[in-house]
Amino acid sequence: MTVLQDSNGQGAPQTNSSVPEADSTTRPIDFEKHPVRLRTYSCSTLQAEELADRVAAWINQGVQQAVIFGPPGIGKTYAIRYVTEHLPAKFPDVRFLEVHAGAVSGAPGRERLFLEKHVMELIERAGQRSLVLWIDESQLLDPTTENTLRNLQDRLKNNGIRLLSVLVGHPRVRTLKQKRVAYASDFPTFVPSVPTEAFELHGMRSITEIEHCLKAFDNDCFPRYSGWSHTRFFLPQAYLNGFRLAAYAGDLWQEFVEADRTTGADTRTEVPMSYFAKTIEHALKEGAARDGENIIMDREFWKRAVHQSGWGERYELRHLVGESYALC
């Protein structure tokens, strides 16, 4: 089985101080190797922090299964990455692992043995007795696999091994439906297809949420404790002269709102993390080419950045996603 992610935050970007350690504009690592360029970074959002608190509560309460849901592009990957990088400091004895739903589903009639075999391999590889297992695209799981996972967790618990499996996926994974699932006995039993512990992810809905994320770019450092925040890395000269992305939260939010009005959107503006991230990545890349003491990111600059994210052009797709989301 391919483990997509196995991270306890080792080498991950961490929040340090926005005050640089020295008046240097020489980047500490190669430009193309920075996590923002590679799109492997995590970003603190108000929702990601709320999710971290919720997962911490699930761990403390001994919850065995929970679900995180939201439409495509809303930010599930970023949120999970944030939790995986930040919670280990609070739970050093818990290992966080991520797999795709396809990795825990076997051929028809063999799901139980397939799932048990590979979950046990994960436990042995982790070398710890407490694990959080993110199962991405969990809407692809069938009832048999879900039920097998529950039974396996019960047996592990009896043997002193705690496994919290978190189903991550499309909103339909949250729908509580009674499905007929065969246990080891010959008598089928009705069980809920998803757990009652759930967390819904949404996009950014206010200037406050936008500003919070921009402050993360201004303060989160890579390499760890280097004093080189993401903003400083891309605009070192401007940063040393006081430039901060958070100062533009209002302008950026207004550009998202204006783009919605231009496309005829009649709903409250909600910016999924995928569009926000593309906007900021574009802004940092363009800013790096214009770095200097007098750089200004005016409304026209942010209009171009929002346009580059595909926010306006993909209104119809976002509208369709919203409709399917409402029907789930």
Secondary structure as UniProt FT lines:
FT   STRAND          5..6
FT   TURN            10..11
FT   STRAND          14..15
FT   HELIX           31..33
FT   HELIX           35..38
FT   HELIX           46..61
FT   STRAND          65..69
FT   TURN            72..73
FT   HELIX           76..86
FT   HELIX           87..89
FT   TURN            92..93
FT   STRAND          95..100
FT   HELIX           101..104
FT   TURN            108..109
FT   HELIX           111..126
FT   STRAND          130..136
FT   HELIX           138..140
FT   HELIX           143..158
FT   TURN            159..160
FT   STRAND          162..169
FT   HELIX           171..174
FT   STRAND          178..182
FT   STRAND          188..192
FT   STRAND          198..200
FT   HELIX           207..219
FT   STRAND          220..221
FT   TURN            224..225
FT   HELIX           230..234
FT   HELIX           236..240
FT   TURN            241..242
FT   HELIX           245..248
FT   HELIX           249..262
FT   TURN            263..264
FT   HELIX           273..289
FT   TURN            293..294
FT   HELIX           299..308
FT   TURN            309..314
FT   HELIX           315..327
//
